[in-house]
Amino acid sequence: MSKRAVLEVIALDVEDAVAARAGGADRLELVTDMAADGLTPPVATFAAIRAAVDVDLRVMLRLTDGFAAGDRRRLVRAARELRDAGAEEFVLGFLDPQGGVDLDAVECLAGELDGCRWTFHRAIDHAADRDALRKQLAELPGLDAYLTAGSAAGVDDGLPTLLTEARRGGEPGYEQRLLVGGGLRLDHVPRLRAAGLDAFHIGGAARPRGWSGPVSAESVARWRGALDGD
């Protein structure tokens, strides 16, 4: 456990970003509208956060609640506007009505990002066949992580899947990093770290007052300490 784990924190605004950075976050996921589980933030919000903190920023590309791509032209336009503003990392993921990956939409956006690093988000936890999804996406440029709880129900239910996929690291379709998030608690960390997992994502766990309140630097610091074995 000597390798420092990545801690990613959801940020909605500059206040969140500054607190997360002060608490020890390595990276931020930028979204808006958590009532819809996180949508693409305004370009102005990205620009303000980029000016305020010096950590990596992954920006959500998602326009509507759920996992359908929706209007692809609007997605492409949002990606272009964010890239023009300096965004270099992204989060995306789309499924078709049968629960398979919407490969056309994902390939379209991956092409637009032109090699930028990106995370396939928790749509994987709602996929009909996550192994097939990973193998279909294996060669897409820029994909370097899956945000996953191992189950749509959260880490409690998904822990066996996470541990199994950790053991498969390096196999075809399993080269990307697992970024564990979704019902993640501090008591999950020791077992996940012992299995070699080294990237963790928190949202509500960084907010003592829930989504109506800001990120707490102290809460983030507790996670930082747990991941570092302090």
KAUR-V222780 format. One record per pair of residues at least 12 apart in sequence whose ideal C-beta (glycine too) atoms are under 10 Angstrom apart, sorted by the first residue. I is the first residue (numbers start at 0). J is the second residue. Records with the same first field share a line. If there is no record, write none. Layout:
I: J / J
//
This chain:
0: 189 / 192 / 193 / 195 / 197 / 226 / 227 / 228
1: 228
2: 192 / 195 / 197
3: 25 / 197 / 223 / 226 / 227
4: 25 / 179 / 188 / 191 / 192 / 196 / 197 / 198 / 199 / 222 / 223 / 225 / 226 / 227 / 228
5: 24 / 25 / 26 / 55 / 144 / 176 / 178 / 197 / 198 / 199 / 200 / 226
6: 19 / 22 / 23 / 24 / 25 / 26 / 198 / 199 / 200 / 201 / 205 / 219 / 222 / 223 / 225 / 226 / 227
7: 19 / 24 / 25 / 26 / 27 / 28 / 54 / 55 / 57 / 90 / 118 / 144 / 146 / 178 / 179 / 180 / 198 / 199 / 200 / 201 / 202
8: 20 / 22 / 23 / 24 / 25 / 26 / 27 / 28 / 54 / 199 / 200 / 201 / 202 / 204 / 205 / 206 / 214 / 218 / 219 / 222 / 223
9: 24 / 27 / 28 / 29 / 30 / 33 / 37 / 59 / 180 / 200 / 201 / 202 / 203 / 204 / 205 / 206 / 210 / 214
10: 24 / 26 / 27 / 28 / 29 / 30 / 40 / 44 / 48 / 51 / 52 / 54 / 56 / 202 / 205 / 213 / 214
11: 27 / 29 / 30 / 31 / 32 / 33 / 37 / 40 / 44 / 48 / 202 / 206 / 210 / 213 / 214
12: 29 / 31 / 40 / 44 / 47 / 48 / 51 / 213 / 214
13: 44 / 47 / 48 / 49 / 50 / 51 / 52
14: 48 / 51 / 213 / 214
15: 27 / 29 / 48 / 52 / 205 / 206 / 212 / 213 / 214 / 215 / 219
16: 29 / 44 / 47 / 48 / 49 / 50 / 51 / 52 / 54 / 56 / 214
17: 48 / 51 / 52 / 213 / 214 / 216
18: 52 / 205 / 206 / 213 / 214 / 215 / 216 / 217 / 218 / 219 / 220
19: 52 / 54 / 201 / 205 / 213 / 214 / 215 / 216 / 218 / 219
20: 48 / 51 / 52 / 53 / 54 / 214 / 216 / 219
21: 52 / 214 / 215 / 216 / 217 / 219 / 220
22: 205 / 214 / 215 / 216 / 217 / 218 / 219 / 220 / 221 / 222 / 223 / 224
23: 54 / 216 / 219 / 220 / 221 / 222 / 223 / 224 / 226 / 227
24: 52 / 54 / 55 / 201 / 205 / 214 / 216 / 219 / 220 / 222 / 223
25: 54 / 55 / 198 / 199 / 223 / 226
26: 54 / 55 / 56 / 57 / 88 / 118 / 144 / 178 / 198 / 200
27: 48 / 52 / 54 / 55 / 56 / 57 / 58 / 88 / 214
28: 40 / 55 / 56 / 57 / 58 / 59 / 88 / 89 / 90 / 118 / 120 / 146 / 178 / 180 / 200 / 201 / 202
29: 41 / 44 / 45 / 48 / 49 / 56 / 57 / 58 / 59 / 81 / 86 / 88 / 89 / 90
30: 44 / 57 / 58 / 59 / 61 / 90 / 202
31: 44 / 59
32: 59 / 61 / 63 / 64
33: 202 / 203 / 206 / 209 / 210 / 211
34: 64 / 210
35: 61 / 62 / 63 / 64 / 65
36: 59 / 61 / 64 / 65 / 66 / 120 / 121 / 202
37: 59 / 61 / 64 / 90 / 120 / 121 / 202
38: 59 / 60 / 61 / 62 / 63 / 64 / 77
39: 58 / 59 / 60 / 61 / 62 / 63 / 73 / 74 / 77 / 78 / 80 / 81 / 89 / 90 / 91
40: 58 / 59 / 77 / 81
41: 77 / 80 / 81
42: 58 / 77 / 80 / 81 / 83 / 84 / 85 / 86
43: 84
44: 58
45: 58 / 80 / 81 / 84 / 85 / 86
46: 81 / 84 / 85 / 86
49: 84 / 85 / 86 / 87
50: 85
55: 87 / 88 / 116
56: 81 / 85 / 86 / 87 / 88 / 89
57: 86 / 87 / 88 / 89 / 90 / 91 / 115 / 116 / 117 / 118 / 120 / 144 / 146 / 178 / 200
58: 77 / 78 / 81 / 82 / 84 / 86 / 87 / 88 / 89 / 90 / 91 / 115 / 117
59: 77 / 81 / 89 / 90 / 91 / 92 / 118 / 120
60: 74 / 75 / 77 / 78 / 81 / 86 / 89 / 90 / 91 / 92 / 93 / 108 / 111 / 112 / 117 / 120
61: 74 / 77 / 90 / 91 / 92 / 93 / 120 / 122
62: 74 / 77
65: 93 / 94 / 122 / 125
66: 92 / 93 / 94 / 95 / 96 / 98 / 100 / 101 / 120 / 121 / 122 / 123 / 124 / 125 / 126
67: 93 / 94 / 95 / 96 / 101 / 104 / 122
68: 91 / 92 / 93 / 94 / 95 / 101 / 103 / 104 / 105 / 107 / 108
69: 93 / 104
71: 93 / 101 / 103 / 104 / 107 / 108 / 111
72: 107
74: 91 / 93 / 104 / 107 / 108 / 111
75: 104 / 107 / 108 / 110 / 111
76: 111
77: 89 / 108 / 111
78: 91 / 107 / 108 / 109 / 110 / 111 / 112 / 113 / 115 / 117
79: 111 / 112
81: 112 / 115
82: 111 / 112 / 113 / 115
86: 112 / 115
87: 112 / 114 / 115 / 116 / 117
88: 112 / 115 / 116 / 117 / 118 / 141 / 143 / 144
89: 108 / 109 / 111 / 112 / 115 / 116 / 117 / 118 / 141
90: 117 / 118 / 119 / 120 / 121 / 144 / 146 / 178 / 200
91: 104 / 105 / 108 / 109 / 112 / 117 / 118 / 119 / 120 / 122 / 142
92: 104 / 105 / 108 / 117 / 118 / 119 / 120 / 121 / 122 / 123 / 124 / 125 / 126 / 132 / 136 / 142 / 145 / 146
93: 105 / 107 / 108 / 119 / 120 / 122
94: 122 / 123 / 125 / 126 / 127 / 132
95: 126 / 127
97: 126 / 127
98: 122 / 125 / 126 / 127 / 128 / 129 / 132
99: 126 / 127 / 128 / 131 / 132 / 135
100: 119 / 122 / 123 / 126 / 127 / 128 / 129 / 131 / 132 / 133 / 134 / 135 / 136
101: 122
102: 132 / 135 / 136 / 139
105: 117 / 119 / 122 / 132 / 135 / 136 / 139 / 142
106: 135 / 136 / 139 / 140
108: 139 / 141
109: 136 / 139 / 140 / 141 / 142
110: 139 / 140 / 141
112: 139 / 140 / 141 / 142
113: 140 / 141
114: 140 / 141
115: 140 / 141
116: 140 / 141 / 142 / 143 / 144
117: 139 / 140 / 141 / 142 / 143 / 144
118: 141 / 142 / 143 / 144 / 145 / 146 / 147 / 175 / 176 / 178 / 180 / 198 / 200
119: 132 / 133 / 136 / 139 / 142 / 143 / 144 / 145 / 146 / 147 / 175 / 178
120: 144 / 145 / 146 / 147 / 178 / 180 / 181 / 200
121: 145 / 146 / 147 / 148 / 150 / 151 / 153 / 178 / 180 / 181 / 200
122: 145 / 146 / 147 / 151
123: 136 / 145 / 146 / 147 / 148 / 149 / 151
124: 145 / 146 / 147 / 148 / 149 / 150 / 151 / 152 / 153 / 156 / 157 / 160 / 180 / 181
125: 150 / 151
126: 151
129: 145 / 147 / 149 / 150 / 160 / 164 / 172
130: 164 / 167 / 172 / 173
131: 172
132: 145 / 172
133: 145 / 164 / 167 / 170 / 171 / 172 / 173 / 174 / 175
134: 170 / 171 / 172 / 173
135: 172
136: 172 / 175
137: 170 / 171 / 172 / 173 / 174 / 175
138: 171 / 172 / 174
139: 175
142: 174 / 175
143: 174 / 175 / 176 / 178
144: 175 / 176 / 177 / 178 / 198 / 200
145: 164 / 173 / 175 / 176 / 177 / 178 / 179 / 198
146: 176 / 177 / 178 / 179 / 180 / 181 / 198 / 200
147: 160 / 161 / 164 / 177 / 178 / 179 / 180 / 181 / 200
148: 160 / 161 / 179 / 180 / 181 / 182 / 183 / 187 / 200
149: 161 / 162 / 163 / 164 / 165 / 177 / 179 / 181 / 182
150: 181 / 182
151: 181
152: 181 / 182
153: 180 / 181 / 182 / 183 / 184 / 187
154: 179 / 180 / 181 / 182 / 183 / 184 / 187 / 191
155: 181 / 182 / 183 / 184 / 187
156: 181 / 182
157: 179 / 181 / 182 / 183
158: 179 / 187 / 190 / 191 / 194
160: 177
161: 177 / 179 / 187 / 190 / 191 / 194 / 196
162: 190 / 191 / 193 / 194 / 195 / 196
163: 194
164: 177 / 194 / 196
165: 177 / 179 / 191 / 193 / 194 / 195 / 196 / 197
166: 194 / 195
168: 194 / 195 / 196
176: 196 / 197 / 198
177: 191 / 194 / 195 / 196 / 197 / 198 / 199
178: 196 / 197 / 198 / 199 / 200
179: 191 / 196 / 197 / 198 / 199 / 200 / 201
180: 198 / 199 / 200 / 201 / 202 / 204
181: 200 / 201 / 202
182: 203 / 204
183: 199 / 200 / 201 / 202 / 203 / 204 / 222
184: 201 / 204 / 225
185: 201 / 204 / 221 / 222 / 224 / 225 / 226
186: 225
187: 199 / 225
188: 222 / 225 / 226 / 228
189: 225 / 228
191: 226
192: 225 / 226 / 227 / 228
197: 226
198: 226
199: 222 / 223 / 225 / 226
201: 214 / 218 / 219 / 222
202: 214
203: 218
204: 218 / 219 / 221 / 222
205: 217 / 218 / 219 / 220 / 221 / 222
206: 218 / 219
//
